[in-house]
């Protein structure tokens, strides 16, 4: 299912999604195809579900016109002993 279809079916709602296809463009990972796992009733529940997400799952609100995650490269420095 495409994001526009999902937005039309569930306007103004948090959703937990199964990511079926995605691509990377620059520093953004766009989700192209998805299935709906479940609808989420509140912001608090959405935060809990986000913490429980497994690989290829996402929590997103249909308020957004595009569905993507920003990729951040975080490098840690370790002290040499």
N, C-alpha and C positions, 0 to 999 in steps of 0.2 A: 504494500500500500504506500502511496506517495504522501508527503506531508500535507499537501493541500486537501487531499481526501480526508485525512485524519482530522484536520482543522474543521472541515465542514460537518463531519459526524459528531465531533465533541468540541463545540465552541466554548472558549473561556474555561478550560478544565485542565487540571494536572493529569498526566498519563504516564504509566510505566510502559516502556516500549521494548520490544525485541528487535535489535538491529540486524537486518538481513543483508544490507549492502551499504557501503560507505566509501568515500574518497577523500583524499587530503589535497587541499589547495592552499599553498603558503603555510600560514600558521593556524589554519582552521581545518577541522575534520567534519565534513558534511555527511549527514545521514540521508541516503537516497531512498532506500526501501526499508519498511518496518512493519511489524505486526503489533497490535495493542495487546498487552498482557492484562492490564487492568486500569480502571479509572481511579483517581485519588481525590478524596473529598476536601482536604485542607492542606495548607502550607506546611503544617507540622508533620502531617503524615507523609507528605512529599519528601521532606527532609529525611525522615526515617527510612523511606523506601530507597532514596538515593544512597544512603549508607549501606543498604543490603544488596545493591546491584551487583550482579555477577558480570563476567565478560560478555560483551555484546548485548547489554541491557542499558537503558537510559531512562531518566525521569525528566520530562519537559512539559512546559505549559503551552497550550495552543494559542496563547496571546501572540507569540512570536511568529513572524511571517516566514522565517527560515529556521531550519534546525541544524545547528552545528555546535561544536565545542572548540574553544581556543586551545591550541597546543602550546604548552609552556615547557621550555627546556630549562630545568633547574639543576644546576651543578653545585654540588657541595664540596667544600674544601676540607680535607683532613690534615690534621697536624702530623708530621712525620716525627716518629720517636726514635 
